[in-house]
Amino acid sequence: MVSDEIRQEAFEYVKAGNKAALLKLTALHHELVDIRSQANDDTLLIRAFKYLREDIIQALLIRGADISAKDEHGMPATMWIYATERTDLTTEEYDNTALRISKKYLSLENAESYSDEYTNLLLNSTKAKFPVHCNNDGYDHTTILTKIIQRNLVQSAEWFIKNFQLNQNETAESLIAGTIRMSSGNLTSTEVRNVEFLLEKHLNLIDENSKCANNLAEMLFQEKFYKEYYHLDMTCPEFHRLQSGQSIGHYGSRVYHDIHVLVAKILIKFGIDLQKYESYVKNLASVHDSLIPLLCRQINPEDYKSYFEGLPNNVKELLKSELPAEENSEPYDVLEVLDSDDESDYNITIDLYDVFINHRIYSKIQDAFILESTKKKILQLTKVSSILSAIKHAKDYADFHISYENLPITIDVVLNRIDYLRKKDNVQEFDKQEIEALSNFISNKIILSVTTDEKAIDVCNSFIEYFMNKCNSITRFKEFLNENMLEDKANKALKSILYQTTEDSFKTNISSLATKIAELTDGVVLPLDINFLSLNNTNSKIVNIDYEKQNLIKNNLKLFSYTNTYRIPNDDKLQELSSEYRSPNITEYYKNHPEAFEPMSMLLDIAHDEDKLSKKEKGFSNAYANIKSQTEEMSRLLDIVIYGEDKKAKEESLNKLKQVMSELTQVTHVNLVIQDSVNLCAKLRKYLNITPLELLLKEYQDKYTLLSEEYDNVIELCNEEGIIGNVEMEPNSVDL
């Protein structure tokens, strides 16, 4: 019989990641492997998955732990990968770790090695909805994919969808449910863009008139839920959640923020009508943004006057300009605080009872679910949605007036819609009519306001920059301008934007990255500058870019123009290059891979073709597995050299260790190439849509970073023990 103390000790060891102590304990008490926690009915394996303890998971499974075990809510142990209780990982670290563990224990191919029952458990669990505590995770119930996207695990989400082959509607609803529960306050612009990319990819084919489309809109606004729980939140202000951008409030109620604005824009882009929610949003309890620091008690008394002066006039009317002096007390003395030795005096903040706030207004804002600024954006979007709906169904926009204030968001949403319709695989006649109507709307209404309103010229320039960077090449942009825009003003704005980065520099970066990718995966490439050598008619031939690749470039090149042909060296020139660079394989390689001379096409081809991306991943995986096995071999051999008792075995291990270390120094070049590739991706992201490829590179960058720690530890131990002389560590060759 295991005592409560030992049971508790075992669970603490798992939580802390203390594998050695746990194994000693389970060796003495075998029944611990399947024992349940008295607190929440966890097994040790469930707890290991909750805290992403990879080595402990493996050790417990070896000792017979049940991988099919479920928690008190019926959620399988393995699914806790995506609801970890660890707090020490960044989002990127969490995503990489979750993906690594998922591929081991959630892959349907690997699941068969356990049992058919476990495979069925996984398949059923991916679509099941698990209850959650409303004060913690959400408002009702959630799928595993919802949890994944709520934690912003973009790589894991893509893998999960592909591994379990989730259908389109299931994927869309889970992604929206997860996204609206995210907190916006801690998201970087890159993370937001990755979420946007994921949503657009999987919502692209949703029928705008389907039940699923309606479900997505209802999910975003949660009108019924808001009304159901509104009365419970009367005494629980959400000011801190509003400030930090947290989605879930007390009793599971929704707190709206910028993520919800992003989701609304995406839904409108795909034709989902949000206009019916306008009155609901208008009635949401809201608070002016500038009042949040005061309501969160973050204003020091000595700063109140300057804070008050900086408020908008309509907000000033709600507050008293000066703090009241306490009855029978001396006025507040700032100097006295500055002279004080008590550090707590510096943290004195205003109690709301010291500030007069109009009672009628305060009774509304204390139950706020949305900031005024966010409410304004969502109302603007519901208005634009009604415009788009009218244009789509009646092709009539004569009665719509677009104010200067609403101009930017209107332009953004309308162009998103045009861009989506133009890129549809099978554009129908009614799609073409909608495109024409929207283009006329831009021309006749928005641009007309620019010509009559000087203030709107800046908005027009911002629109040009937006449209260029969003999805189009220079050629397409100019065509659009000629058809619909004020050419003079547009071209003037173009010049200042176009030449911030030269086209030559852009092409050089493209060439470098394409060549590095080829080097990592195929092993035979020309020097970096070969793609743009001056090839003339005598030593080169012209190759046409086929229609599919033209479309690939057209749809994913954001800024620069492209041509329909390119030059490649003829056979004589290739032989010359092969001789010059002493690489006899060059000629044969480039005969079989002429796309290497069109690096932009090659990059986009890799980034957007799942089969080719998978092939590149296999190349990365093989290179990584090679280095990993050698690094692990180094550690094993070093243990024998230091701690072994057999003299002959120690000598043999020392010789092998020298050989492995020599080989490692030769292959670590791949690490530098990956690091350079990641850096180049960051530069090219502005011009090319290569997100899938970038995510793959980052995954292997992270893997090598972890591997580098083990490598450096071996080198350091060699130096400390005086083995093989003093070995110099080369952090740049391994530590990415």
C-alpha positions in Angstrom: 0.0 0.0 0.0 1.5 3.3 -1.1 1.2 6.1 1.5 -0.3 9.4 0.7 3.0 11.1 1.3 4.8 8.9 -1.3 2.0 9.3 -3.7 2.2 13.1 -3.4 6.0 13.0 -3.7 5.8 11.0 -7.0 3.5 13.6 -8.6 5.7 16.4 -7.4 8.7 14.7 -9.0 6.9 14.6 -12.3 5.8 18.2 -12.1 9.4 19.3 -11.4 10.9 17.1 -14.1 13.0 15.1 -11.6 13.2 11.8 -13.6 16.0 10.2 -11.5 14.1 10.7 -8.2 10.9 9.4 -9.8 12.5 6.3 -11.2 14.0 5.5 -7.8 10.6 5.8 -6.2 8.8 3.7 -8.8 11.5 1.0 -8.5 10.5 0.7 -4.8 6.8 1.1 -5.4 5.8 -0.5 -8.8 2.1 0.3 -8.2 2.9 4.1 -8.5 2.9 3.7 -12.3 -0.9 3.4 -12.4 -1.8 5.1 -9.2 -4.3 8.1 -9.3 -3.9 11.5 -7.7 -6.3 12.1 -4.9 -6.6 15.7 -5.9 -7.8 15.4 -9.6 -7.6 11.7 -10.5 -4.5 12.1 -12.7 -2.1 9.3 -13.3 1.7 10.0 -13.3 1.6 9.7 -17.1 -1.2 12.3 -17.4 0.8 14.6 -15.1 3.9 14.1 -17.3 1.9 15.0 -20.4 0.5 18.1 -18.6 4.0 19.3 -17.9 5.5 18.2 -21.2 8.1 16.0 -19.5 9.3 14.1 -22.5 11.9 11.9 -20.8 9.5 10.9 -17.9 6.7 10.1 -20.5 9.1 7.7 -22.2 10.3 6.1 -18.9 6.7 5.6 -17.6 5.6 4.0 -20.9 8.6 1.6 -20.7 7.4 0.7 -17.2 3.9 -0.1 -18.5 2.0 3.1 -17.9 -1.4 3.1 -19.7 -1.2 5.5 -22.6 -5.0 5.3 -23.0 -5.6 6.6 -19.5 -8.2 9.5 -19.2 -8.5 12.3 -16.7 -11.6 13.1 -14.6 -13.2 14.9 -17.6 -12.6 12.0 -20.0 -9.7 13.7 -21.8 -6.9 11.2 -22.8 -3.5 11.7 -21.2 -1.8 12.5 -24.6 -4.2 15.4 -25.3 -2.9 17.3 -22.3 0.1 18.2 -24.5 -2.1 21.1 -25.7 -3.3 22.3 -22.3 0.0 22.3 -20.4 0.2 23.7 -17.0 3.8 24.7 -17.4 4.5 28.4 -17.4 8.2 28.6 -18.1 8.0 28.2 -21.9 7.7 30.9 -24.6 5.0 30.3 -27.2 7.6 29.2 -29.7 9.2 26.8 -27.3 5.8 25.4 -26.4 4.8 24.9 -30.0 8.1 23.2 -30.9 7.9 20.9 -27.8 4.2 20.1 -28.4 4.9 19.3 -32.0 7.8 17.0 -31.1 5.8 15.1 -28.5 2.7 14.9 -30.8 4.6 13.3 -33.6 5.7 10.5 -31.2 2.5 9.8 -29.4 -0.4 11.2 -31.5 0.7 10.2 -35.0 -1.8 7.7 -36.3 1.1 5.8 -37.9 2.8 5.4 -34.5 -0.5 4.8 -32.6 -0.8 1.4 -34.3 2.2 0.2 -32.4 0.2 0.5 -29.2 -3.2 -0.9 -30.1 -6.2 -0.5 -32.3 -8.1 0.7 -29.2 -5.6 3.5 -28.7 -5.9 4.5 -32.4 -9.7 4.7 -32.0 -9.3 6.7 -28.8 -7.2 9.3 -30.6 -9.7 9.5 -33.5 -12.7 9.9 -31.2 -10.9 12.4 -29.0 -10.0 14.8 -31.9 -13.7 15.5 -32.5 -14.9 15.2 -28.9 -15.8 18.3 -26.8 -14.5 18.3 -23.3 -16.1 20.3 -20.4 -13.9 23.1 -18.9 -14.2 25.3 -15.9 -15.7 28.5 -17.2 -13.6 30.8 -15.0 -10.5 29.3 -16.5 -10.6 28.3 -20.2 -13.9 29.1 -21.7 -17.5 29.5 -21.7 -18.9 26.1 -22.5 -16.9 23.2 -24.0 -14.0 22.9 -26.3 -12.2 20.5 -28.8 -8.5 19.7 -28.7 -7.9 21.9 -31.8 -9.6 24.8 -30.0 -7.1 24.4 -27.2 -4.2 24.3 -29.7 -5.1 27.5 -31.4 -6.0 29.3 -28.1 -2.4 28.7 -27.1 -1.3 30.1 -30.5 0.4 26.8 -31.4 0.3 27.4 -35.2 2.7 24.6 -36.2 1.0 22.1 -34.0 -2.4 23.1 -35.4 -1.3 22.5 -39.0 0.1 19.1 -38.0 -2.9 18.1 -36.0 -5.4 19.0 -38.8 -3.3 17.0 -41.4 -2.6 14.0 -39.1 -6.3 13.5 -38.2 -7.7 14.7 -41.6 -10.3 16.9 -40.0 -13.1 18.0 -42.3 -13.4 21.6 -43.4 -16.3 22.7 -41.1 -14.9 21.0 -38.0 -11.6 22.7 -38.6 -13.1 26.1 -39.2 -15.3 26.1 -36.1 -12.5 24.9 -33.8 -10.1 27.5 -35.2 -12.5 30.3 -34.6 -13.5 29.1 -31.1 -9.8 29.0 -30.2 -8.8 32.3 -31.8 -11.5 34.3 -30.0 -10.3 32.9 -26.7 -6.7 34.1 -27.3 -5.3 37.0 -25.4 -4.0 39.8 -27.6 -1.8 41.6 -25.1 1.1 39.2 -25.4 1.0 38.6 -29.1 3.7 39.9 -31.4 2.8 41.2 -34.9 4.4 38.1 -36.4 2.3 35.8 -34.2 -0.9 37.7 -35.2 0.1 37.3 -38.9 0.6 33.6 -38.4 -2.8 33.2 -36.9 -4.3 35.2 -39.7 -2.5 33.0 -42.3 -3.9 29.9 -40.6 -7.4 31.2 -40.4 -7.4 32.3 -44.0 -6.0 29.0 -45.2 -8.7 26.9 -43.6 -11.7 29.3 -43.9 -11.0 29.9 -47.6 -13.5 27.3 -48.9 -16.4 27.8 -46.4 -19.7 28.4 -48.2 -20.7 31.9 -47.0 -24.4 30.9 -47.1 -23.9 27.6 -45.1 -24.9 26.8 -41.6 -21.2 26.6 -40.7 -20.7 30.2 -41.8 -23.6 31.3 -39.6 -22.1 29.3 -36.7 -18.7 31.1 -37.1 -20.4 34.5 -36.8 -22.5 33.4 -33.8 -19.4 32.0 -32.2 -17.5 35.3 -32.6 -20.2 37.5 -30.9 -21.7 34.9 -28.4 -24.8 37.1 -28.0 -26.8 34.5 -26.2 -24.0 33.7 -23.8 -23.4 37.4 -23.1 -27.0 37.9 -22.1 -27.1 34.8 -20.0 -24.1 35.7 -17.8 -24.4 39.5 -17.9 -26.3 39.7 -14.5 -23.6 37.6 -12.8 -20.8 40.1 -13.7 -22.4 43.1 -12.1 -20.0 43.1 -9.2 -16.9 41.9 -11.2 -15.4 44.7 -13.3 -13.2 43.4 -16.2 -10.9 46.5 -16.3 -7.6 44.5 -15.9 -8.7 42.0 -18.6 -9.6 44.8 -20.9 -6.2 46.3 -20.5 -4.3 43.1 -21.0 -6.4 41.9 -23.9 -7.6 38.7 -22.2 -10.7 37.2 -23.8 -12.3 35.3 -21.0 -13.7 37.1 -18.0 -15.6 36.1 -14.8 -18.2 33.3 -15.2 -16.8 32.7 -18.7 -18.1 36.0 -20.2 -16.5 37.4 -23.3 -14.1 40.4 -23.1 -13.7 41.7 -26.7 -10.4 43.0 -28.0 -8.3 43.2 -31.2 -8.3 39.5 -32.0 -12.1 39.7 -32.4 -11.6 42.6 -34.8 -9.2 40.5 -36.8 -11.6 37.5 -36.9 -14.5 39.8 -38.0 -12.4 41.2 -40.9 -11.6 37.6 -42.0 -15.2 36.5 -41.9 -16.3 39.5 -43.9 -13.5 38.8 -46.4 -15.0 35.4 -47.1 -18.5 36.8 -47.5 -20.0 36.1 -44.1 -22.5 38.8 -43.2 -22.1 40.5 -39.8 -24.6 43.4 -40.2 -27.2 41.8 -38.0 -24.9 42.1 -34.9 -24.7 45.9 -35.1 -27.4 46.6 -32.6 -25.9 43.9 -30.2 -22.5 45.6 -30.3 -24.0 49.0 -29.8 -25.5 47.8 -26.5 -22.3 46.2 -25.2 -21.2 47.9 -21.9 -18.0 49.8 -22.8 -15.4 52.1 -21.2 -13.2 54.8 -22.8 -9.6 53.6 -23.2 -8.1 56.5 -21.3 -10.0 55.7 -18.2 -8.5 52.2 -17.8 -5.3 53.3 -16.0 -7.5 55.1 -13.4 -10.0 52.3 -13.0 -7.1 49.8 -12.6 -5.7 52.1 -9.9 -2.4 52.8 -11.8 -2.4 56.6 -11.4 -0.3 58.1 -8.6 -1.9 61.0 -6.8 1.0 63.3 -7.8 0.4 62.4 -11.5 -3.4 62.9 -11.4 -3.4 66.5 -12.6 -1.3 65.8 -15.7 -3.3 62.6 -16.4 -6.5 64.6 -16.2 -5.2 67.3 -18.5 -4.4 64.7 -21.1 -7.9 63.2 -21.2 -10.3 64.0 -24.1 -12.8 66.7 -23.2 -15.8 64.3 -23.2 -14.0 62.1 -20.6 -13.0 65.1 -18.5 -16.6 65.8 -17.9 -16.9 62.5 -16.1 -14.2 63.3 -13.6 -13.2 65.9 -11.1 -10.2 67.9 -12.0 -8.6 67.8 -8.5 -8.5 65.1 -5.8 -10.4 66.1 -2.6 -8.2 66.6 0.4 -9.0 64.1 3.2 -11.1 65.6 6.0 -9.1 67.0 8.9 -5.8 66.2 7.2 -2.9 68.1 5.7 -2.8 68.4 1.9 -0.9 65.6 0.2 2.9 66.4 0.1 4.8 64.9 -2.8 8.1 66.0 -1.4 7.5 64.2 1.8 7.1 61.0 -0.1 10.3 61.6 -2.1 12.2 62.0 1.2 10.7 58.9 2.7 12.8 55.7 3.2 9.7 53.6 2.9 9.6 52.2 -0.7 5.9 51.4 -0.4 5.2 55.2 -0.4 6.2 55.3 -4.1 3.4 52.9 -4.9 0.5 55.0 -3.5 -2.3 55.0 -6.1 -5.6 56.7 -6.3 -8.6 55.0 -4.7 -11.6 55.5 -6.9 -13.5 56.8 -4.0 -11.2 59.9 -4.1 -12.3 60.7 -7.6 -15.8 61.8 -8.5 -17.2 59.8 -11.4 -20.7 60.5 -12.6 -22.8 57.8 -11.0 -24.9 57.1 -14.1 -21.8 56.6 -16.2 -19.9 54.6 -13.6 -22.8 52.1 -13.3 -22.3 51.4 -17.0 -18.6 51.2 -17.3 -18.1 49.0 -14.2 -19.6 46.2 -16.2 -17.6 46.9 -19.4 -17.0 44.1 -21.8 -15.3 46.1 -24.5 -13.0 49.2 -24.9 -14.5 52.1 -26.7 -11.8 51.9 -29.4 -12.5 48.2 -30.0 -16.3 48.8 -30.0 -15.8 51.5 -32.6 -13.8 49.2 -34.9 -16.3 46.4 -34.7 -19.2 48.8 -35.4 -17.3 50.1 -38.4 -16.9 46.5 -39.6 -20.6 45.7 -39.2 -21.3 48.8 -41.2 -18.9 47.8 -44.0 -20.5 44.3 -43.9 -23.9 45.9 -44.6 -22.4 47.9 -47.5 -20.8 44.7 -49.0 -24.0 42.8 -48.7 -26.0 45.6 -50.5 -23.4 45.8 -53.3 -23.4 42.0 -53.7 -27.2 41.6 -53.8 -28.3 44.8 -55.4 -25.1 46.2 -57.0 -26.2 49.5 -55.6 -24.2 51.8 -53.3 -25.7 55.2 -54.2 -27.2 55.7 -50.7 -24.0 54.9 -48.8 -21.9 57.7 -47.4 -18.3 56.9 -46.3 -17.0 59.3 -43.7 -13.4 60.3 -43.6 -13.1 58.5 -40.2 -14.4 55.2 -41.6 -12.4 55.4 -44.9 -9.3 53.4 -43.9 -11.2 50.3 -42.5 -13.6 50.4 -45.4 -10.8 50.4 -47.9 -9.1 47.6 -46.1 -12.2 45.3 -46.0 -13.3 46.0 -49.5 -9.9 45.3 -51.0 -9.6 42.1 -48.9 -12.9 41.0 -50.4 -11.8 41.9 -54.0 -8.5 40.0 -53.4 -10.3 36.9 -52.2 -12.7 36.9 -55.1 -9.9 37.3 -57.7 -7.9 34.4 -56.3 -10.8 31.9 -56.1 -10.0 28.7 -58.1 -13.3 28.7 -60.0 -14.5 32.3 -60.4 -18.2 32.3 -61.3 -20.0 34.9 -63.2 -21.6 36.3 -60.1 -18.1 36.6 -58.5 -17.0 38.7 -61.5 -20.1 40.9 -61.1 -19.3 41.4 -57.5 -15.7 42.3 -58.2 -16.8 44.8 -60.8 -19.4 46.4 -58.4 -16.8 46.6 -55.6 -14.2 48.2 -57.9 -16.8 50.7 -59.1 -17.7 51.4 -55.5 -14.0 52.2 -54.7 -13.6 54.4 -57.7 -16.9 56.3 -57.4 -17.2 56.7 -53.7 -13.9 56.3 -51.9 -11.6 58.0 -54.4 -14.2 60.7 -55.0 -13.9 61.6 -51.3 -10.1 61.8 -51.7 -10.5 64.4 -54.5 -12.8 66.6 -52.4 -11.3 66.1 -49.0 -7.6 67.1 -48.5 -7.5 65.2 -45.2 -8.2 62.0 -47.0 -5.1 62.2 -49.3 -3.0 60.6 -46.5 -5.5 57.8 -46.3 -5.3 57.3 -50.0 -1.5 57.0 -49.7 -1.8 54.5 -46.8 -4.3 52.5 -49.0 -1.7 52.3 -51.8 1.0 51.0 -49.4 -1.5 48.6 -47.9 -2.6 47.3 -51.3 0.9 46.8 -52.6 2.2 45.0 -49.6 -0.9 42.9 -49.2 -0.7 40.5 -52.1 0.1 42.2 -55.4 3.1 42.8 -57.7 3.9 46.2 -59.2 2.4 45.1 -62.5 -0.9 44.1 -61.1 -1.0 47.2 -58.9 -0.4 49.5 -61.8 -3.1 47.7 -63.8 -5.5 48.2 -60.9 -4.6 51.9 -60.7 -5.1 52.5 -64.4 -8.6 51.0 -64.2 -9.8 52.4 -60.9 -7.6 55.0 -59.3 -6.3 58.5 -59.5 -3.2 57.8 -61.4 -1.2 61.0 -60.6 -1.5 60.8 -56.9 -1.1 57.0 -56.9 2.1 57.1 -58.9 3.5 59.9 -56.7 3.0 57.7 -53.6 4.4 54.7 -55.5 7.8 56.2 -55.9 8.4 56.8 -52.3 7.4 53.3 -51.4 9.0 51.3 -54.2 12.6 52.2 -53.9 13.0 51.8 -50.1 14.6 48.4 -51.1 16.1 48.0 -54.5 15.1 45.2 -56.8 18.7 44.0 -57.1 19.0 43.6 -53.3 15.7 41.8 -53.3 16.8 39.3 -56.0 20.1 38.7 -54.3 18.3 37.8 -51.1 16.0 35.5 -53.0 18.9 33.9 -54.8 20.8 33.4 -51.5 17.9 31.7 -49.7 16.9 29.5 -52.7 20.5 28.3 -52.9 20.8 27.6 -49.2 17.6 25.6 -49.3 18.9 23.6 -52.2 22.3 23.1 -50.5 20.6 21.8 -47.3 18.4 19.3 -49.1 20.1 18.3 -52.4 23.7 18.9 -51.7 24.9 20.2 -55.1 24.5 23.8 -55.9 26.3 26.7 -57.7 27.9 29.6 -55.8 25.4 32.1 -54.5 25.9 34.7 -57.3 25.7 32.3 -60.2 22.0 32.9 -60.8 22.4 36.5 -61.8 25.7 36.3 -63.8 25.5 38.1 -67.1 24.3 35.4 -69.4 24.1 36.4 -73.1 22.6 34.9 -76.2 25.7 32.8 -76.9 26.1 31.1 -73.5 22.5 30.8 -72.4 19.0 30.0 -73.6 15.6 31.5 -72.7 13.1 29.4 -70.7 9.5 30.2 -70.3 7.9 30.1 -66.9 4.9 27.9 -67.2 1.4 29.1 -66.4 1.1 27.4 -63.0 4.4 29.0 -61.8 3.4 32.3 -63.2 0.3 32.2 -61.0 2.3 31.0 -58.1 4.6 34.0 -58.3 1.7 36.4 -59.1 -0.3 35.4 -56.1 2.6 35.3 -53.6 4.9 38.1 -54.7 4.0 41.1 -52.7 6.1 44.0 -54.1 8.3 43.5 -57.1 7.4 42.7 -60.7 8.2 39.4 -62.4 8.9 38.3 -66.0 7.5 35.4 -67.9 10.9 34.1 -69.0 14.4 33.7 -67.6 17.8 32.7 -68.9 19.7 29.5 -68.0 23.3 28.6 -69.1 23.6 26.3 -72.1 25.5 23.0 -71.8 28.8 24.5 -72.8 28.5 27.2 -70.2 27.5 24.6 -67.6 30.6 22.5 -68.4 32.7 25.6 -68.1 31.2 26.4 -64.7 31.6 22.7 -63.6 35.3 22.9 -64.4 35.8 26.4 -62.9 34.2 25.3 -59.5 35.7 21.8 -59.6 32.3 20.2 -59.2 31.7 17.5 -61.9 28.1 17.0 -60.6 27.1 20.6 -61.4 26.3 20.0 -65.0 24.1 17.0 -64.4 22.4 18.6 -61.4 21.3 21.7 -63.3 20.2 19.8 -66.4 17.8 18.0 -64.1 16.9 21.0 -61.9 16.6 24.1 -64.3 14.2 25.7 -61.7 17.3 26.5 -59.6 17.9 29.3 -62.0 14.6 30.8 -61.2 15.0 31.0 -57.4 11.8 33.0 -56.7 9.7 30.3 -58.4 11.7 27.6 -56.6 11.2 29.1 -53.2 7.5 29.6 -53.6 7.2 26.2 -55.1 8.8 24.7 -52.0 6.8 26.9 -49.6 3.4 26.1 -51.1 3.6 22.6 -52.4 3.0 20.1 -49.5 4.8 17.3 -51.3 7.9 19.4 -52.0 7.9 20.9 -48.6 7.7 17.4 -47.1 10.6 16.4 -49.3 12.6 19.3 -48.0 11.6 18.4 -44.4 12.9 14.9 -45.0 16.2 16.4 -46.1 16.4 18.5 -43.0 15.4 15.6 -40.8 18.1 13.3 -42.3 20.8 16.0 -41.7 19.6 16.6 -38.2 19.3 12.9 -37.4 22.9 12.4 -38.5 24.2 15.2 -36.2 22.0 14.1 -33.3 23.2 10.5 -33.4 26.8 11.6 -33.5 26.3 14.0 -30.6 24.6 11.3 -28.6 27.5 9.0 -29.5 29.9 11.6 -28.2 28.2 11.6 -24.8 28.2 7.8 -24.7 31.9 7.5 -25.6 32.8 10.2 -23.2 31.1 8.4 -20.3 33.2 5.3 -21.1 36.4 7.3 -21.3 35.8 9.0 -17.9 33.9 6.4 -15.9 34.8 3.1 -17.6 37.0 0.5 -15.8 38.1 -1.6 -18.8 41.3 0.0 -20.0 41.0 -1.4 -23.6 37.4 -0.2 -23.9 38.5 3.2 -22.7 41.2 3.4 -25.3 38.9 2.3 -28.1 36.3 4.8 -27.0 38.8 7.6 -26.9 39.8 6.9 -30.5 36.2 6.7 -31.6 35.5 9.9 -29.7 38.2 11.7 -31.7 36.8 10.4 -35.0 33.2 11.5 -34.1 34.4 14.9 -33.0 36.2 15.3 -36.3 33.2 14.4 -38.3 31.0 16.7 -36.3 33.2 19.7 -37.1 32.7 18.8 -40.8 28.9 18.6 -40.8 28.0 21.5 -38.5 28.0 23.7 -41.6 24.3 22.8 -42.0 23.6 24.7 -38.8 25.0 27.9 -40.1 23.1 27.5 -43.4 19.8 27.1 -41.4 20.6 30.1 -39.3 21.3 32.2 -42.4 18.2 30.9 -44.1 16.0 31.9 -41.1 17.6 35.4 -41.1 16.9 35.7 -44.9 13.3 34.6 -44.4 12.8 37.4 -42.0 14.1 39.9 -44.6 12.0 38.4 -47.4 8.8 38.1 -45.5 7.8 41.6 -46.5 8.1 40.7 -50.2 7.2 37.0 -50.5 4.6 34.9 -48.8 6.9 32.0 -47.6 5.4 31.4 -44.2 5.2 27.6 -44.4 8.9 27.4 -45.4 9.9 29.8 -42.7 8.1 27.8 -40.0 9.9 24.6 -41.2 13.3 26.4 -40.9 12.5 27.7 -37.5 11.5 24.3 -36.3 15.0 22.9 -37.2 16.7 26.0 -35.9 15.1 25.2 -32.5 16.1 21.6 -32.7 19.8 22.5 -33.4 19.7 25.0 -30.5 18.7 22.2 -28.1 21.3 19.9 -29.6 24.0 22.6 -29.3 23.7 22.6 -25.5 24.5 18.9 -25.4 27.4 19.4 -27.8 28.9 22.2 -25.8 28.5 20.3 -22.6 30.6 17.4 -24.1 33.3 19.8 -25.3 33.4 21.6 -21.9 33.7 18.3 -20.0 36.5 17.2 -22.4 38.4 20.3 -21.5 37.7 19.9 -17.7 38.9 16.3 -17.7 41.9 17.1 -20.0 40.7 14.7 -22.7 42.1 15.2 -26.3 43.9 18.3 -25.2 42.0 21.6 -25.0 39.2 21.7 -27.5 37.9 25.1 -28.6 34.2 25.5 -28.7 32.8 27.1 -31.8 29.4 28.4 -30.7 28.6 29.9 -34.1 28.9 26.5 -35.8 26.3 24.8 -33.6 24.6 27.3 -31.3 22.0 29.0 -33.5 
